[in-house]
Amino acid sequence: MAVAYGNLAILTEGTLGTSPYGAVTGAADLGYKSVADVGLGASSMTLVGAQQISLGDILSNPSVAMQQIMDNAQSNAVPMAIGAITCNTGAKIFRKVMAKPFREANKFIRPLGLGVRL
């Protein structure tokens, strides 16, 4: 369960710029804002709220959100891959190193009849 959450966190940080919790509960603030330059007499549109994309952003402005997600995925592909490989390799090593201690602990827990094991 912890490895699955770790992989989910790596993906949401890389693509959405926030944690899994933040992706669900974050504010829907993605969009374009008009910025005027009085000195030049020109105005332009700038993207706001793209640092952290939430489910609300995806539902309220899907085309802009998906474009930003694709841009984030392309720019963060290598760090996400390294993070996923490191997380999964570490979990495998941890399971192998801790197999005997967990087995010994389970010998003491099993007679208690709690239905729990490590």
Buried (B, 14 or more C-beta within 10 A) or exposed (E): EEBEEBBEBBBBBBBBBBBBEBBEEBEBBBBEEEEEEEEEEEEEEEEEBBEBBBBBBBEBBEEBBEEBBEEBBEEBEEEBEEBBEEBBEEBEEEEEEEEEEEEEEEEEBEEEEEEEEE
